[in-house]
Amino acid sequence: MNTYIIAGFRSAVGKAPRGKFRFTRPDDLAAKVIQHLMSTVPNLAKEQVDDVIVGNATPEAEQGLNIGRMISLMGLNTDKVPGMTVNRYSQRQWFNDPPSSPSNSRELGSRAAATAN
């Protein structure tokens, strides 16, 4: 199986308290980005998309849980394409709050694996 990245876009950025997008949910904004991406590549059918991967620095409120899945559902209008969210929250936790002892080897192992990636 080959992997291809055919296009990529990002949403606009505005001032948080007074910006133009202050009343726009992040998943709605990102869904519009996906719809725009699909319109720029007319030869690509949504059935050919294998995955939607969304970066999210700090998942909170509407951005919490798996916003990548919601964006896939809303942007492609199909439940056949999975979506995932990638963030750095786990790595920041590791550096800000490392385990004090290896007594919980499962926690230590999962945090070390997350840091290694």
Secondary structure, 3 states (H helix, E strand, C coil): CCCCCCCCCCCCCCCCCCCCCCCCCHHHHHHHHHHHHHHHCCCCCHHHCCCEEEECCCCCHHHCCCHHHHHHHHHHCCCCCCEEEECCHHHHHHHHCCCCCCCCHHHHHHHHHHHHC
